Amino acid sequence: MGLISNRVERHEIKPGDHIYTYRAVFTYSHHGIFVGGSKVVHFRSERNFKSITETSSNLDDDSTSTPCPTVPDCGFRQPNSGVVLSCLDCFLRNGSLYCFEYDVSPTVFLTRIRGGTCTTALHDPPETVIHRAMYLLQNGFGNYDVFRNNCEDFAMYCKTGLLIVDKQGVGRSGQASSVIGAPLAAMLSSPLKLLMPSPVGVATVTAGIYCMSRYATDIGVRSDVVKVGVEDLAVNLGWTCSDEELVELEDETSDRQIVIT
């Protein structure tokens, strides 16, 4: 991967990699975990599954009108869950393939103007990452939220096991941080227009505030993150359900198996 782009070729990615692709002419990116066998586990809003003809404005709208013609279990998901298994072709939807970077230096992080491409946080071994992704495929990842629990949050949790303690703040997503940081930077720098006659100077200060706001919300430097085992995730986030619901769900899914080849 280069300094400007994280674009990679298919033969370069490995099981356990956090990958993403851009949608709607680079308006936003959709993230997932490559688990091998040309398959990706990723997180989408449940409303995308209710009707293939429903129009959605969600950032992770990834619905398709026809089933995958090449991979039989492409599109597998548990009832009432937004975590889905897709083949790489359906995940990319003719888009380019990018690989999310971990353990980057603060300098590199700040040079990436666009959020959702890298983090200073360390990642866990591939086998741990795949275990988390497959476990969440079977058990879900809670309710989708654009700012606090989206596809990038899902992929970053699978890679790091880190969870944000402050449920009121922004999640792990670099995209969400960018969306919030841009207007914040513009607002904070606007009084400087009276002191700086040069538009270039104002733009430079605004860009600096934007980059620092992104850096402050990165999970690699935040103080409100904790390591949470995937088996304990439901308890920590309050996703637990009643015993009757658990028995019903187990009866529905006990004979459904996913094999990565």
Helices and strands as residue ranges (DSSP letters): G 10-12, E 18-23, E 28-36, E 39-43, G 46-49, E 83-87, H 88-92, E 98-99, H 106-111, H 126-139, H 151-160, E 162-164, H 174-189, G 190-194, H 199-216, E 225-227, G 230-232, H 233-237, H 243-253
